Amino acid sequence: MITRPLDLAARLRTAPRGLDALFYVNVGALAVFFLVFGSRFVLAPGLAVDFVLPQVGAAAISARTTDLVIAVPASNLAVVEGAVLDFKSLGVWLRAHNGGPGSGRRLLVQASASLPTRDLAALYALAADAGLAGVLIATDRTVAQ
């Protein structure tokens, strides 16, 4: 910095020497921040991870009865009473087996672990269009280790 013409250097205060440890505190705080928030789920939430079929403990298992059961092994493919249907045909089948308005019937979906979330959302929409009261997703029990 050029201070000679007005002799500004003589009017400036000297830098304090007692704040040298604050530098190390800031570096430590940054390190803790990146350790805590540096997981791939926080900094990159859109990355795909290897999901498996959801598992629940014994305390979370409910005893709800279901009236209709379908298996969905792959995208846009449903197995219903021995028949293989695409989602368009599944919507027609669900409307035919919903039991009428206000029946309160529920649908159990045995989904594959590799089934995309958009297909689960499509199944929820098909069930709502058919007038079903709810949709349950089948899960595996956790294995005690």
C-alpha positions as CSV (number, residue, x, y, z in Angstrom):
1,M,0.0,0.0,0.0
2,I,1.4,3.4,-0.9
3,T,1.3,5.7,2.1
4,R,4.3,8.0,1.6
5,P,2.7,11.1,0.2
6,L,0.4,11.7,3.2
7,D,2.5,9.7,5.7
8,L,-0.5,7.5,6.4
9,A,1.7,4.7,7.8
10,A,2.5,6.7,10.9
11,R,-1.2,7.2,11.6
12,L,-2.2,3.5,11.2
13,R,-2.4,1.2,14.3
14,T,-0.2,-1.9,14.4
15,A,-1.8,-5.3,14.0
16,P,-2.6,-6.9,17.3
17,R,-0.5,-10.0,18.1
18,G,-2.9,-11.6,20.5
19,L,-5.3,-13.1,17.8
20,D,-2.9,-15.6,16.4
21,A,-4.8,-18.5,18.0
22,L,-8.1,-17.4,16.4
23,F,-6.7,-18.5,13.1
24,Y,-6.4,-22.1,14.4
25,V,-9.9,-22.0,15.9
26,N,-11.3,-21.0,12.5
27,V,-9.4,-23.7,10.7
28,G,-10.7,-26.2,13.3
29,A,-14.3,-25.0,13.0
30,L,-14.1,-25.4,9.2
31,A,-12.7,-28.9,9.6
32,V,-15.5,-29.9,11.9
33,F,-18.1,-28.4,9.6
34,F,-16.8,-30.4,6.6
35,L,-16.6,-33.6,8.7
36,V,-20.2,-33.3,9.9
37,F,-21.8,-31.9,6.8
38,G,-19.5,-33.6,4.2
39,S,-21.4,-36.8,3.7
40,R,-22.6,-37.6,0.2
41,F,-26.3,-37.2,1.4
42,V,-25.8,-33.5,2.5
43,L,-23.6,-32.2,-0.3
44,A,-24.9,-34.3,-3.1
45,P,-28.5,-35.4,-2.3
46,G,-29.3,-36.3,-5.9
47,L,-26.7,-39.1,-6.2
48,A,-28.1,-42.6,-6.4
49,V,-27.1,-45.0,-3.7
50,D,-27.5,-48.8,-3.6
51,F,-31.0,-49.2,-2.0
52,V,-32.5,-52.5,-0.9
53,L,-36.0,-53.4,0.0
54,P,-36.9,-51.3,3.0
55,Q,-36.7,-53.2,6.3
56,V,-38.6,-52.5,9.5
57,G,-38.2,-53.6,13.1
58,A,-40.8,-55.8,14.8
59,A,-42.2,-52.8,16.7
60,A,-43.0,-50.9,13.4
61,I,-44.9,-53.8,11.8
62,S,-48.6,-53.1,11.7
63,A,-51.4,-55.6,11.5
64,R,-53.5,-54.0,8.8
65,T,-55.4,-56.3,6.6
66,T,-55.3,-55.9,2.8
67,D,-57.9,-56.9,0.3
68,L,-55.9,-56.8,-2.9
69,V,-52.3,-58.0,-3.3
70,I,-50.2,-57.3,-6.4
71,A,-46.5,-58.0,-7.0
72,V,-44.4,-55.5,-9.0
73,P,-41.1,-57.1,-10.0
74,A,-40.1,-54.5,-12.6
75,S,-41.0,-51.1,-14.0
76,N,-44.5,-51.0,-15.7
77,L,-45.1,-54.7,-14.9
78,A,-47.5,-56.1,-12.3
79,V,-48.4,-59.7,-11.4
80,V,-52.0,-60.0,-10.3
81,E,-53.7,-63.3,-9.6
82,G,-51.3,-65.1,-12.0
83,A,-51.8,-62.6,-14.8
84,V,-49.0,-60.2,-15.9
85,L,-50.3,-56.7,-16.6
86,D,-48.8,-53.3,-17.5
87,F,-49.8,-50.3,-15.4
88,K,-52.5,-49.2,-17.9
89,S,-54.2,-52.6,-17.6
90,L,-53.6,-52.6,-13.9
91,G,-55.7,-49.5,-13.5
92,V,-58.6,-51.2,-15.3
93,W,-58.2,-54.3,-13.0
94,L,-58.1,-52.1,-9.8
95,R,-61.2,-50.3,-10.9
96,A,-63.0,-53.7,-11.4
97,H,-61.9,-55.0,-8.0
98,N,-62.2,-52.0,-5.8
99,G,-65.5,-53.1,-4.2
100,G,-67.4,-49.9,-5.0
101,P,-67.1,-46.4,-3.5
102,G,-66.7,-46.3,0.2
103,S,-65.6,-50.0,0.5
104,G,-62.4,-49.1,2.4
105,R,-60.4,-51.7,0.6
106,R,-56.6,-51.5,0.7
107,L,-54.0,-52.6,-1.8
108,L,-50.8,-54.4,-0.8
109,V,-47.9,-53.8,-3.2
110,Q,-45.0,-56.3,-3.0
111,A,-42.4,-54.1,-4.8
112,S,-39.0,-55.2,-6.0
113,A,-36.1,-53.5,-4.4
114,S,-35.0,-52.1,-7.7
115,L,-38.4,-50.5,-8.5
116,P,-38.0,-46.7,-9.2
117,T,-39.9,-44.3,-7.0
118,R,-41.8,-42.9,-10.0
119,D,-43.4,-46.4,-10.4
120,L,-44.5,-46.4,-6.7
121,A,-46.0,-43.0,-7.2
122,A,-47.8,-44.3,-10.3
123,L,-49.2,-47.2,-8.3
124,Y,-50.4,-44.8,-5.6
125,A,-52.1,-42.7,-8.3
126,L,-53.7,-45.8,-9.9
127,A,-55.1,-46.9,-6.5
128,A,-56.5,-43.4,-5.8
129,D,-58.1,-43.3,-9.2
130,A,-59.7,-46.7,-8.6
131,G,-61.1,-45.5,-5.3
132,L,-59.1,-47.7,-2.9
133,A,-58.7,-46.5,0.7
134,G,-55.0,-47.0,1.0
135,V,-51.8,-48.6,-0.3
136,L,-49.3,-50.6,1.8
137,I,-45.8,-51.4,0.6
138,A,-44.4,-54.8,1.6
139,T,-41.1,-54.7,3.5
140,D,-38.7,-57.3,4.8
141,R,-38.1,-57.7,8.5
142,T,-34.7,-56.7,9.8
143,V,-32.4,-59.5,10.4
144,A,-30.9,-59.7,13.9
145,Q,-27.1,-59.7,13.7
